């Protein structure tokens, strides 16, 4: 393809283009500040937690922190101070000092614990950060800000996830209008959703009247926010006087005398918010000592400001709506990064397809579903399709838009640590992909595996799996690892068709290994413990890898591909070259395994670690040149994913309220779907289709809430279901004709899409075989979590309670708050309703009051606090 003419490259920028660029630069700057604050807050939390931890036989967090800290400091000092020494001597001394830091950690294992605990408790329970949920809760608010900024950047660049199979095939004269309609529809959805969230916050957080006018409800929100920020300013003033005392060692909960407290009260305009007698009641005796935390007579202090900051969702959606409007005025976004659309040979086919979809949906489900389906297939962003579906569903049922918000702003979503990991692991992936890490990973894998039959193909599989594990994205792996290895594979006389299929399939091989983003998102949506889900994925993941390795070895032997000699010196050099990259998983495993950090905190540490060694040690990346660009790419992707999560939760409010899964289950049962094997076959076909038409995260968000009620009905093991789901994604990514990896590989290697179908088919068959084995043998997915299930049973037996925790891990529950027994033995022993603790308490109370033989025609209980009768 010839280069475009200079005059085409240097097209003059319009005023709207310049405005778009300025807004994007502003968003990148804000992302940089939020990402830096997020990583810093997580790192500070881990450091203080480690410093404050007393080392015991059960808790190694303190000594692990001290080992990491000492190794980092001594290793850095050794490396910097030995610049004039020969390379080998410098490396040896640095390694020796690093090991010395690790080995000497037990010698000061409890040093500074009192000071660290005092400072940590002040930040968490007695400072301005307490109003945000403490230092630990700051990350979730920063994540929401990052996600919404990323969503705005994804809008400007046209990187939102869409179901564009038909819209990209439309004739050019229809394609652009369809895209603009989809963008304007997304703007409308964002604008109306923003009002729904504001309305909910006004009623739920600030106690406004649901029947008041729009102006009155907005006024209630404005007054509530002003009140919360008044508290914020007063607490910040208190922190300025208390901070130096706490840092010097004064106990945080005795840091303010009564005299200082009363002077602080007098300095604030409390009369504007409370009656005089309320303020006077807050005064202390002059000689008293107290914690430096503001007291509000009407609202709990912890998370006070966080409740106001939920308005970030509304402001972010409003900003994205404006970005969509600007996007439309400019004529649409850039083309899809998966390749430019091709003018169809039969233009009537996609047009007829859209018409058929609309007509069928209209006939079967009515106008609401038809409009949503049409919006989805003309290329409207998937998050807007979900949000629009939720809005139409509530409005047509006569309910206000504030019903969108409860499940989204609930702590199970907005406060979830898994949510924090999405932007962090995405940024980590881009940091590694844009550096020379792929070359170092491939070089090390060749040194260790190149001697095998089919060695380079095995290297491709192992390197791809490792890289996808670190980055979480199959597309990044195809571009980074596949781009490196495809020419080498062909050069070593592997068949080109095999080589193309190998690099295309390799992109999704890490989805079952920790810390896989696919498993994290699945755990977030389904309610599984993500650490147990990681355990469950190891055997199925290794099974897939081994099957593909065997196939690669067979091809290598059949084609008589030359092997590389095994040299011990090369192994040592390979390990040394990969030392920094190996530190990423080791850091995550060490901090999580010791209890020093949770997954989100480990992700923050990993990002900080990778950024430091890429910027300062390898210097593959430049701070000013590369970091803004990587933030733009990574946060646009993360923002697009979290927006889908947000709107999926908004839609689930309606799905749960209307008991949609129950009605569908009844319909399927009436059609004869009553056996488990029938359900498994139907489930895998459904998941395969969903995985082909959506990206992985979207498929999880859309399908998991729909599938879980059916899985509960047929008693599936939750980890068996999870592994089948993720394996279906791996298969769907490579499945002709619509697999996402096929589009990415065709775009990356400039090959016709149809030419990749035959290349991918053998690998699709092997992935299907792996899926069949996992589906037929549930023990492959559950054997590693069985000890945790047994331990939960043992704890319950010791307490004399039903093993409810074990039931949650043994079978999918229709209601996780009231888990039911899974096996016939447990059903016989505990009864079918053993999972409901409230029912147990009610039965005990009934026995105390006279047993089951009492009068059943009793009056309802008296209303609680003037509300409805207790049920």
N, C-alpha and C positions, 0 to 999 in steps of 0.2 A: 504494500500500500504506500503510495507516495505521500510525502509530507504536504500539509496544506500550505497554501500560498501565504506569504507574510501578511498581506492585507487581511486575510481571513483570521490569522492568529491574533492580530492586534486590533480587534474590533473595538470601537470607542465605547466606554462605559456610560450608561445612562445614569440619571440622578438616582433612580431606584436601585441600580446595581451598586452604586457607591454607598447608598444607605444600607443595603444588605451587607456589604463588606464591613462597614463600621459596626453594625449590630453583631455580626459574627465575631469581630475582634473583642467587643465588649463581653460577649458570652464566653469566649475562650479565657479572657482575663478572670472573669468570675469563677469559671471552672477551675482555673489554676489555684485561686485562693481557697475555694471550697475543698478541692482535692488535697491541697497541702494541709489545711486545717484538719481534715478527716484523718489523714495518715498520722499527723502529729498528735491528735487526741488519742487515737488508738495506741500509738507507741508510748505516750506518757502513761496511759492507763496500765499497760503491761509492765512498764518499768516500775511504777509505784506499787503495783500489786506484787511484783516479784520482790522488791525491796522490803515490803511489809510482811512477807510470808515467812513464818518460822518453819524451818526444815524439820520434818518428822519422817517416820517410816512410811506414812501414808501420803505425805505431801512433799514433793521434790521441787515445787515451783520456785522457791527461794534460791536453792543452790543452782538450778538450771539458769535462772536469770543472771546470777553472779558469774557463772561460767561463761555465758554468752557475752556479758559485759566485759569481763576481764580479757577474754580471748580477742574481742574486737579492739579494745584499747591497746593491748600489748602487741597484737599482730600489726595494727596500723603504725604504731611507733617503730616496730622493727622494720617494716617495709620502707617507711619514710626516711629513717635514719641510716639506712645501709645503701643509699643510692650509688655510692662509689665502689661498692664491693662487686666482685664478679657475680654473674647471674646465678650460678649454682649455690654459691655461698649465701647470697642474699635470700634465695628461696629457703635454704635450710634454716637460716637464722629466724626468718619470719615464721616458718612452720613450728620451730622449737618454742618461740615466744607465745604463739597462739595456743599450742598444747599446754604450755605452762599456765596460761590463764585459765584453761579448763580444769587442769589438775589441782590448782591451788584454790579453786572456788570453795571447797568444803572448809577451808581454814577460816573463812570469814562469812560462813553461811548465815549467821544471825545478826551480823553487824548492820546497824541502822534500821532495824525493824520497827522500833518504837517511833522514830521520826517519820519513816515512810508511812506507817499506818495512820499517824496523826494527820499528816498532810493529805493522804488519800481520803480519809473520812471527812475532812473539812471540805475538800473539793466535791465530794459526792453528796454530803448531807448538810453542809452549812455555808454554802457559797452561792454566788449568782448561777453557777452551773446547776445547782439543785433545781432551779426554776425550769431548767431544760431537761430534767430527768437525771441530773448528775453528769459527771464527766463521762460515764459509761453510756448515757443516753444521747450525748451530743452527736454521735456518729449517725444515728438514724435521721436526724433533722438535716444534717449536711448531705446525706445521701439523697433525700427528697429534693433538695436544691440542685444537686448534681444531675439527678435524673431529669428534672424539668428543663434545666439549661441544655442538657444533651438532647432532649426531645425537640427543643427549638432549633438546635444546630442540625439535627436529622431532618427537620422540616425544610430548612433552607437548602440543604444539599440533596434532598430527594432520597434519603436513606431509610425512610420508614418501611417496615415490613408490609408488603402488599401481596394479595393473591392476583398477580398480574398475568396469569396464563393466557387469558383471552384479550385483555386490553393491549398487551404488547404485540398481539397478532392483528390488531385492527388496522385498516388502511390509514395512512398518514393523516388524511383529511378528517378522520374521526378520532384518531388516537389522542391528539392534543385536546380537543374539546372534552373528551371523556376524562382525561387526566385533570383538566381544570375543574370539571364538575366534582370529581372526587376530592380535590383539594378544598374547594369551597364548602362541600359537605362536611369535611373534617373541621374547617374553621367554625362552622355552625355548631357542630357537636362540642368542640372545645369551649366555645362561648357559653352555651347553655349548661354544660357540665360545671363550668366555673360557678355559675349562679347556684346550681344545686348544692355544691359544697359550701358556699357562703351561707346559704339558707340553713343547712344542717348545723353548721357551727354556731350561727346566731341562735337557733332554738336549743341545741343540745349543750353548748358550752356556756353561752351567755344568758340563757334563760329567757330568750325572747318569745313572744307569742306567735304561734303558728298561724293564727288568724289575722295578724296585723298586716298592714299594707307593706309593699316592698320597701318604701322609703323608711317606714318605722323599723323594719327588720334590719336594714342596713345601718340605721342609727344605733340600734342595740349593739351591733357588731363593732361599730366605731367606738362607742363608749367602753365596751368590754376590753378592746385592744388598748385603749388609752389607760385604763385601770391597770392592766397587766404590765404595761411598760412603765407606769409610775412605780409599781413594785420593783421592777427590774432596776430602775435608776436608784431607788433607795437601797436595794441590796448591794448594788455596785459600790455605792458610797460607803457602806458598812465594810465591804471587802477591802477597800483601800486602807482602812485603818487596822483591820484585823490581819491581813496577809503577812506583814512583816513579823507579827507576833507568832503566828503559826510556823513560819519558816524558821524562826529562832528557837522553836521547841515548845512554846506555850500550848497547853492542851486546848484543842479547838473548841470544845464545848464549855470552856471556862474563860474564853478569850475576851469577853466583854463584861465590864462591871456594870452594876445597876446605874451608876451615875452616867457612864458613857452611853448606855442604852437610852436613858431618858433624854440626854442631850441630842441624841440622834433622832428620837421621836419629835422633839421640838423643832428640829431643823427641816422637817418635811411638812408639806401641806396636806396633812391627813384629814383635815376638816372638809376638804373637797370631796372626800370619798366615804367617810364614816362619821357617825354621830360622835359628839364630844365624849359621852360616857363610854363608848366603845374604845376610843383612843386612850382615855384615862385608865381603863382596865388593863391596858397593855404595859403600864409602867411597872418598874421594879424598885425594890429597896436599894438605896445607894450602895450598900455593902455587898449586895448579891453578885453572883457571877453566873453567866448564862451563855448559851450557844449564840453565835452571831448570825442567826437566821431570822428573817422577817416572819412575822406572824400575821395571818389574815383570818379574821373571824368567820369568813363565809366560804372560803375555798381552800382546799388542800394545797400546800406550798409546792410539793414535789411535782414537777412537770407543769407548773402553772403557766409559764410562758410557752411551753411546747404546745399547749392547747390553742394558744393564739397563733403559733407558727404553723398550725395545720392550714392556715390561710395561704401558705406557700403553694399548696396544691391548686387553689383557686387562681392565685396570681400567675402561677406557671401556666395553667391551661389558658388563661386570658392572653398571656404573652404568646403562646403557641398559636392561638387563634389569629392574632395580629400577624404573626410570621406567615401563616397560611394565606392570609389576605395579601400580604406583600408578594408572596410566592406566585399567587394568581395574577397580580398586576404585572409582574415581570414576565409572565408567559409560561410559568411552570418551572420545575426543578431541573437539575442535570439528569442525564440518562442513568438508568440502573447500572450499578457497578458490576452486574453480572453479564453485561453486554448490551449493545444497542439492539432495539427491535428491528426485525426484518420485514420488509414489505411483503405481505402474503400473496401467494399465487392465486388463491381463491378468496377474494375479500369478503364474499358473502358468508363464508363458513363461520368466522368469529362473530359476525353480526347476528347470524341465525342462532348461534350458540347462546349469546346474551339474551336474545328474544325468547328462546326456549326456556332458559333458566327462569326468567321473569314470569313467563306464562305458567310453568309448572308450579313454581312457588306460590303464585297467586291462586291457582286452582286448589292446591292442597292445603295451604296454610294461611291464606289471606293476604291483604295488602301490606301489612307490617313486615312480614317475613320476605315478601317479594321485593319490597324497597331495600331492605337490608342486603338481600342476596345480590341484587343488581349493583348496589354500591360496592360490595365486596369484589365482584368480578369485573367492574370497570376500573379497578385499581385504587380505590380509596384505601388509605392506611388501615391496617387491621385494627389498631387500637380505636380508631374512629368508628369502624364497623361495629365493634363490641360496645363502645359507648353509645352509639346511636341506637343500637338494638335495645340496650337497657333503658334509654330515655323513652323510646317509643313504647316499650312494654309497660313502663310505669304510667306514662301519660294516657295511653289508651285504656288502662284500668282505672283511671280517675285518681291516681296518686301523684303527689308533688315530686319534683326532681330531687329533693333532699334525700330520698330513699336510695340514691346512688352511693351515698357517702359512708354509712355505718361500717361495712365490712372493710372498706379501704382505710379508714382512719383508725380502725381498731388496732390495738397493740400487736395482735397476731400477724398483721401485715405491716403496718407503718413502723412498728417497733421491732420487727424481726431482724436478727443478726444476719440471716441469709440474704436479706435485701441489700445489706451493706456490702456483701462480698461481690455482688454483680459488677458494679463499676470498678472495684479494686482488681478483681481477677481479669476483667477486660483490659484495664490499663496495663496490668502485668503482661498479658499476652502480647499487646502491641509493643511494649518495651523490648521484649525478647525477639519478636518477629522482625522488628526494624533494625536490630543490631546484627552482629555476626554470630549470635548464639546458634542459629540453625546450622551454620558451617561447623561450629565446634561440636555440636551434638552428632552430626553426620560423621565427622572425622573420628570421634571416639567410638561410635558404633561400628565403623569400618574396621578399626583396629581390633575390636573384640570379636566381631562376627564375620569379617571378610573371608576367613579361612574356610567357612562352611560351604557345602554345596548350595548354590543359589545365595551366596553370602550377601551380595549387594542388595538383592531383593529383601532378604531378611533384615538387613540394615534399614532399608526404607520403612518396613513395617514397624520395627522397634522404635526408630527415631520419630516416626509419625505419631505413634501411640504416646511416647514420652512428651513430645511437643504439644500435642492436643491436650494432654493432661495438664500441662502448665498454662496453656493459653485458653482452653475451653472452646475453641472454634475450629471446625473442620475446614472452613474456607481459608483461614490464616495458614493452616498446615499445608494445604494444597499449594498455596502460593509460595510459602517459604521452603518447606522440605521438598515438595514435588518439583518446584522450579530448580532446585539444586541437583536433584538426583535423576530426573528424567533423561537429560542428555548423557549422563554417565551410564545409566542402565542400557540405553540404546547402543552406546559406544562399546559396552562389554558384550554385545551380541545377544542381549535379551530381545525377544520379539517385541516390536514396537507396540503391538496390540496389548500384549501382556503388561508392558511397562506403563502404558497409559491407564489400564485398569488398576494397576497396583497403586500408583500415586493418587488416583481418584478415590479409591477405597480407603487408602491409608489415612485420609483426612478425618475420618470419624472413629478411628480405632481407640481413642483415648476416652471415649464418653463414659466408660464403665469404671475408670480408675480415679481414685481421689487425687486432687480435689475437683472433680468434674463439675462444671457449671450445670450440666443437664441434670445430674443427680441432685444438686443443691436446689434447683428450681422445682424439680419433682417433689423433693422433701418439703419445700415451703408450701406447695399447693396441696399436697396430700396429707400433711401433718406427720410425716414419718420423722424419726430421729435420723438426722443426716449422717451421724457417725456410724450408726448401724447400717444405713444404706450404702455407705462406702465399703463396709465389710462385706456386705452381701454381693457387691459388684465385682469383687476380686476374682472369684472362680469363673463366672460367666465371661468376664473380660479376658482372662487368661485362656479360656477355652477358644474364644474367637481368634485370639492371636496365634495360638498353637496350630489351629486348623489352617489358617492362612500361611503360616510358616512352613508347614508340611507341603502345601501346594507349591510354594515358592521353591522349596528344595527340590521337589520333583521336576519342576520346570528347569531349574539350574542344571540338574543331572542330564535331563533329556536334551537340552540345548548345548551341553558340554561347555558351559561358561567357565572361564578361567577363575581360579580362586586366588586370593591374596595370601601370602605366607604369614604365619603367626609369629610375631616377634615380641618377646617380653619387654624389650626396651620401648617398643611402640605402645604397649599397653600402659606403661608408666607415664609416658609423655601424653597419651590421650586422656588419662585420668587427671593429670595436672592441668591440661588445657581446659578441662570441663569442671574444674574445682568450684568455680563461682556459680555455675548453673546448678550443680548438684547441691549447692547450699540452699537453693530455694525450697525443694521438697524436704530437705533435712531440717531446715528452720521451721517449716510448718509442722512437721511430725514431732519435733522435739518440744515445741511450745505447747502444742495441743495435747500430746501424750503425757506431759508432766503436769498439766492443769494450769500452766502459767498463762495460757491464752485460749480464747475460744476461736472459732473459725474466722470470724470477721476480724478479730485482733491479729490473728496469724496472717491473714491476707494483707492487712495494713503493714505489718512488719516485712512481709515478702516484697511488697511494692517499694518500700523504703530501701530495702537491701538491694533489690535489682536496679533501682535508679542510681544508687550510689556507685555500685561497681561498674555499671555501664557508662556512667558519666565521668567517673574519676579514675577507675582502674583500667578498663578496656578502652575507654574513650571512643566507643563505637558511635555514641550519640553526643550531640552538643546541646547544652542547656537552652540557649536562645533559639537555635535553628530548629531543633527536633522536638523539644518537649511541647510547645504549643500545637504543633502539627499532630503529634501523637494523642494529645488530650482531645483535640477536635475529633479525630477518628474514633477513639475509644469511647468518649462520652456520648457521641452521637449514637453509636451502637448500643451502649448501656442504657441511654435514655429511651431509645426506641423499645428496648425489651421491657424496661420498668413501666413505661406507659401502657404497654399491652397487659402487664401484670395488674396495673391499677384498674384499667377498664374491665379486665376479666373479673376482678373482684366485685366491681360495680354491677356487672351483669349477673354474677352469682347471687347477689342480694335478691334479685327477682326470681331466679331459678329456684332458690331454696324456699322463698316465700310462697311460691306457687306449686311447690312439690313436683316440679317437672320430671325429675328422674323417676319418681314413683309411678307417674302416669305412663311414662314410656315403658317402664318395666312391666306394668300390667298389660300393656298392649302387646309387647313381645311375647310374654308368657301365653297370652291368648292365641298367638300364632303358632305355638308349639315349641318355643325355645325354652326347654325345661331341664336339659341335661348340661352338666358342666362342660363336656367336650364340645357340645354345640356352641356354648357361649365362648369357649376359648378360640374356636375357629372363627366365629363371627367377630370376636374382639380383635384378633390379629389382622384380619382383612380390613376392618375399620381403621385400626391404627396405621396400617400401611398406607391407606389412601390419604388419611389426614397428614401423615409424615411427608408424603410426596407433594402435597399442595401448599404446605406451610413450612416455615423454618422450624427448627427443633423446639425453641422456647415457646413459640406460638402454639405448636401442636400440643405441648404439655399443658399450657394454660387453658386451651380450649377443651381438650379431650379428657383430662384427668377428672375434673369435677363431674363430667357426664358418666364416666366409666365406674367410678367408685361405688355408687349405689348398686350397680349390677354385680360388681365383684363381691360386695357384701352379701348379696342375695345368694350367690353360688359358693360362698365360703372360701374364696381364694386367699392364699397366703400373701400378705401385703408386700413382702420383699420379692416374692415370685412375680407378682403383678408389676412391680417396679422394674425388674430386670427385663421382663418381656417388653415392657413399654420402651425402655432405652434401646434394647436390641432392635426393635421395630424401627426406631429412628435411624440407627446405623444402616439398616437395610434400605429404608425409604430414601435416604440421602443418595444412594447409588442406583436406585431402581429406575430403569428406563420406563417411560420417556420423560418423567418430570423430576427426577431426583436432583436436589439442590447442588450436590457435588458435581454432577454432570455439567450444569450450567457454568459453575465456577471454573472447572477444568477446561471447558471449551473456550471460555473467555481468556483464561490465563495462557493457554498454549496455542491459541488461535487455530482451533480445529473445528470443523463442522460438528454440531451437536450430535447428529445422527451417526457420525463415525465412532462416537464413544459408546454407542449401545452395545455393539459386539464385544468391545474391550471390557465392559463392565459385567457382562452376563456371567462369566465363570465365578467372579467374586460375589456377585449377587447370589448365585447358587450356594456358595460356601457359607455366606452369611445366613441364608435361609436354613441351611442345615444346622448351623449353630443355634438359631432361634428355635428350630424344631426340637433339638436336644434339651434346651432350657425349658421349653414349654412342656415336654414330656416328663422331665425329671425335676420337679420342684425343689428337691433336696439340694441341687446345685446352687440355688439362690438362697437357701436358708441354713445350710450347714454351719456357716461361720457365725451366724447370729444365734444359733441354738444355745450356746452357753449363756448368753445374755437372757434368753427366755427361761432357761432352767434357773438362773440366779433370781429372776423375778418371781418365779414360782416358790423358790425356797424362802424368799423374804415374806411372801404372803402366807405361807404355811406357818412360819415362825410367829406371825402376828395373829394367826387364826382367821384370816380374811380370804375371800375369794381372790384368785390370782388375776385381778383385772388388768394390771400392767402387762402380764404375759399374754392375755387374750388380745390386747392391742397389737402385739408383735406376731401373733399366730394367725390371725385372720382379719381381713378388712372389715371394719366396723361401720354399721350404718350411722351410729352416733358414738363418736369417740368419748363423749362425756358420760355415756352409759354403756360401757363395753359388755358384750354378751359372750358366753362360753362358746368355744369353737368345736370341741370334740364331743362325741356322744357321751363319753364318760363324764366330762365336765357338766354337760347339760343334765345328766342324770343325778350327779352329785350336788350341784349348786342350783339347779333349776334354770329355766330360760331367762328369767329376769334378775339373775344374780348380779348383773353389772350395775344396777341402779342403787347407789348408796342412799339416795333419798328414800327409796322404797324400803330399804332395810331399816332405816331410822323410823319410818312410819310404822312398819310392822312391830318394831320394838315398843314404840309408844302405844300402839294399839294393845299389845299384851299388857303393858303396865296399867292401862286404863280399863282393862276388863276383858281383853282378848277379842277374838273374831266373833264371838257369839253375842256381842253387844247389839244395841238398837242401831239399825242401819239407816233409819229415817231421821238422822240428826240434822239440825240446822247448820248452815255454813258458818265457818269461823267468822269472828268479827273482822271488819276491815282493818288493814294495817295502815296506820298513819292517815286515816281518812280516805284510803284508796279502795280498790275493789276487794271483795271477799277473798281471803286466802284460798288457794287451790291446793 
